[in-house]
């Protein structure tokens, strides 16, 4: 560089543009990756009866981005309205009413891939042309006052959510319909302890403060509740522990099941976790890429109904959302941390703590399958509760609903509010396929109690 000159520094607006473009590109790479393990002849399969065929999701991700950003942010004209509508909405799984469409009802894969390519090219060009304001907006200001970077954040996290939901769809796809992608080695771990950890009474901060970074509408507004003292399992419930419940006749004991759960279990013929397969009297784990003997120290993945029945069998309960927060983020001195291990944000890759570079959890697409509940001691909370982030979402007893001060996203009004129906339960923590950005303390996941396919586990509490 010639003497007396210096490189021009990027403006905040240019840095914001570059950050959002890079994050969008990374999210696209994640969803592109998941489709690469599907054999071409399986793209029209429906691995889970309550869900769309896989071909829908190939088009849905670009259609969502396009429908969200095309007119609101960039003022672009519609180019394929039929696909924009066809791939707009997924299915919320409910009891009964299964979809009946056939493969022939869907467009050819090549047509969808061409649509995806055109959408990406148009949006990328529009992002590059847009004049980002120094305050994080885009000039000129949009009608309705919607912050354009907010919409880009929504597009990015929506896609990352689907990178996870696609994984559990493919978990149910027969092995011969997938192409192998080796998993990372499983870390060594000591056998889990069955002990509980005593959590003193204290405050639990739920939600997120407006203006303090991105959050979905159900994450707002931040508020504090008091959690009485309780005891919580030091580790997630394992396959081995749940096997004891099964062998003790837990699935046949009517007293352990709520009425609606018992009706579901009987109607669907549920006798074991969905991720278990019995082969000649031996229990196997339905892995993403192989069946293996049931790993007894891995967390058990079950529906809310099954988790609740197990908790009753143990004369305990599922933790509430405040209890989860208190055990995961609380400290003895009354303060709270951003993550169970402290305030250092999780690194983007490999489930490592940014400060210590030690493995703190199984998250951020680190593996296809879980690992031992004892595999990441560096991720324990300050109270000594292990694995509250990653390795499997954790069911709570809290019915999904709004926080005080809730305001719907005007551009996505049904994202949360459509599920404030008393039929969904909050899940916290994260799974092996949960992106690092969604490990924030305020993030809330939710599902119906009879849906057995998600990467959801649990632990129990006693007052």
Buried (B, 14 or more C-beta within 10 A) or exposed (E): EEEEEEEEEEEEBEEBBEEBBEBBEBBBEBBEEBBEBBEEEBBBBBBBEBBBBBBBBBBBBBBBBBBBBBEBBBEBEEEBEEBBEBBEBBEBBEBEEEEEEEEEEBBEBEEBEBBBEBBBEBBEEBBEEBEBBEEEBBEEEBEEEBBBBBBBBBBBBBBBBBBBBBBBBBBBBEEEBBEEEEBBEBBEBEEBEEEBBEBEEBBBBBBBBEEEEBBBBBBBBBEEEEBEEBBBBBBBBBBBBBBEBBEEEBBEBEEBBBEEBBEBBEEEEBEBBBBBBEEEEEBBBBBBBEEEEBBBBBBBBBBBBBBBBBBBBBEBBBBBBBBBBBBBBBBEEEEBBBBBBBEBBBBEEBBBBBEEEEBBBBBBBBBBBBBBBBBBBBBBBBBEBBBBBBBBBBBBBBBBBBBEEBEBBEBBEEBBBEBBEEBBBBBBBBBBBBBBBBBBBBBBBBBBBBBBBBBBBBBBBBE
